[in-house]
Amino acid sequence: MNLLGIESSSRKLSVGLMKEDSFSELHSEKINDTANSLPLLSKKIINNASLSFENLDAICISSGPGSFTGLRVGMSYAKGIAMALDIPIVPVSTFDSLAYKNTSEKLSALIYSHGNTFYICEYSIDDGILLKSSEPKSILKENVLELSQNIVFNGPTNIFEDLKAHNLKIEFTDLSVNNILKIAQQNFKLLKTKSLDNLVPDYVGNFEVK
């Protein structure tokens, strides 16, 4: 199975390709450049693997939450390719990607939004499998500081250092297109969809302006 992976939920784009059991990855050299970089990197990574777009079996994409523009551009591009090739899209929660392979009994996946606002989703171990124990939501910094369980965080370094200074059990985790592809492979039948009209990025909550 040949899968193209897109991680566009942060300021810096990454694109991955799973060719059978072989994985390759490319990153944008610029930040906030998803619209320009995504078509170029996708074509390059496919050509590097001696494939064509017609050889793809699916497009796997981080569905959010995260960068409003990055998610919108990534999803629009994935839909265009999927419609042209008549292949499915496999949307994968950015929370699930952050939490992937974590072995904490209780875990909060935390993504910085803006201002004092964060996105959060909580997980717990059930029979050795990490599963969501709450619905994703947006919370304020004051609520983040009350968390007692382990936290995996993605966002600006200065925000992470500030949270870490409050003695939270927090670790910084890079967003991984490899995780997106692995989750998509393992849950392909469950997650894949050709119903593209209702497929939209998961923005979780409304923006709070202060």
Buried (B, 14 or more C-beta within 10 A) or exposed (E): EBBBBBBBBBBBBBBBBBBEEEBBBBBBEEEBBBBEBBBEBBEBBBEEBEBEBEEBBBBBBBBBBBBBEBBBBBBEBBBEBBEEBEBBBBBBBBBBBBBBEBEBEBBBBBBBBEEBBBBBBBBBBEEEEBEBBEEBBBBEBEEBEEBEBBBBBBBEEEBBEEBBEEEBEBEBBEBBBBBBBBBBBEEBEEBBEEEBEEBBBBBBEEEEEE
